Amino acid sequence: MERRKRILICDDEPALRELIRASMDDRFEFAEASDGIIAMELARELCPDMVILDLMLPRLSGLEVLARLNADEQLRDVPVLVITAWNETREDVLAAGADDFVTKPFDPEDLRSAVNRLVAA
């Protein structure tokens, strides 16, 4: 049996982390981080297949997490999907190294499509 892909969800809102999990199918397993420091610790420990990253995180911002992921030799190839309410930051986030961008509030189908596209890549 094939190992399920692991997604690290980084968002400080428990309800949003739950909504992201509920939007996915059972091909995935999840780890969750409520702030940027925990996000980096889990990313290094688990080396996930993908990261879903909010920009507004306590202790270490999503942009700082993104920069650290991209600078880390083990993690730089892990796809990162940024999910945020700040639609005007799309180009900046992609230029900073994110692989894709979904705006909050999101359509679950849009989220699934983005995740499937990035995990399959």
Secondary structure, DSSP 8 states (H G I E B T S, - for coil): ----EEEEEE-S-HHHHHHHHHHS-TTEEEEEESSHHHHHHHHHHH--SEEEE-S--SSS-HHHHHHHHHH-TTTTTS-EEEEES-GGGHHHHHHTT-SEEEESS--HHHHHHHHHHHHH-
